Amino acid sequence: MKYDLLIKNGNVINLLDNSNSYRSWDKLDIGIKDDRIVKIGDLEFSEAKETIDATNLVISPGFIDIQRANSGL
């Protein structure tokens, strides 16, 4: 798959680590297509329109939950 954006070599924080497939902090790649994260893992041989090298940076996909309750305002 060719991604729109590929974020490579980032230290990914996985806050929902109940699958046991990744630890809470892993060096991984993130593939994004049509403004959605479609793959997290080793994407070393993947292609993308744009690539960001996130070496020594922390990535927290889904860290901010924008859902809110209607407070009547």
C-alpha positions as CSV (number, residue, x, y, z in Angstrom):
1,M,0.0,0.0,0.0
2,K,1.2,3.5,-0.8
3,Y,0.5,5.8,2.2
4,D,-0.2,9.6,2.0
5,L,2.1,10.0,5.0
6,L,4.6,7.7,6.6
7,I,6.1,8.5,10.1
8,K,9.2,6.4,10.5
9,N,11.2,5.3,13.6
10,G,9.2,7.1,16.2
11,N,8.9,6.0,19.9
12,V,5.2,5.2,19.8
13,I,3.2,5.3,23.1
14,N,0.4,2.7,23.1
15,L,-2.0,3.7,25.9
16,L,-4.5,0.9,25.1
17,D,-2.0,-2.0,25.5
18,N,-4.5,-4.8,26.2
19,S,-3.7,-6.7,23.0
20,N,-0.2,-7.7,24.1
21,S,1.0,-7.1,20.6
22,Y,3.0,-4.0,21.5
23,R,4.5,-2.8,24.7
24,S,3.7,0.7,25.9
25,W,6.7,2.3,24.2
26,D,8.0,0.8,20.9
27,K,10.0,2.1,18.0
28,L,7.5,1.8,15.2
29,D,6.3,3.3,12.0
30,I,2.8,4.8,11.3
31,G,1.1,4.7,7.9
32,I,-1.6,7.3,7.2
33,K,-4.0,7.2,4.3
34,D,-7.0,9.6,3.7
35,D,-6.3,11.3,7.1
36,R,-6.6,8.0,9.0
37,I,-4.0,5.8,10.7
38,V,-4.3,2.6,8.8
39,K,-1.1,0.7,10.0
40,I,1.2,0.8,12.9
41,G,4.3,-1.5,12.8
42,D,7.4,-2.1,10.9
43,L,6.8,-0.4,7.5
44,E,10.5,-0.3,6.4
45,F,9.8,-1.1,2.8
46,S,6.6,1.0,2.4
47,E,6.1,3.9,0.1
48,A,4.5,7.3,0.8
49,K,3.8,10.6,-0.8
50,E,5.5,12.2,2.3
51,T,7.8,10.7,4.9
52,I,8.7,12.1,8.3
53,D,11.7,10.8,10.2
54,A,10.6,10.7,13.9
55,T,13.9,9.3,15.2
56,N,14.3,10.3,18.9
57,L,10.8,11.7,18.9
58,V,7.7,10.5,20.8
59,I,4.4,9.8,18.9
60,S,1.1,9.3,20.7
61,P,-1.6,8.3,18.2
62,G,-5.1,8.7,19.6
63,F,-3.7,10.4,22.8
64,I,-6.3,13.2,22.6
65,D,-9.9,12.1,22.6
66,I,-11.9,14.9,21.0
67,Q,-15.3,13.4,22.0
68,R,-17.2,15.4,24.5
69,A,-20.5,15.3,26.2
70,N,-23.1,17.9,25.3
71,S,-23.2,20.3,28.3
72,G,-26.2,22.3,26.9
73,L,-24.1,25.3,26.0
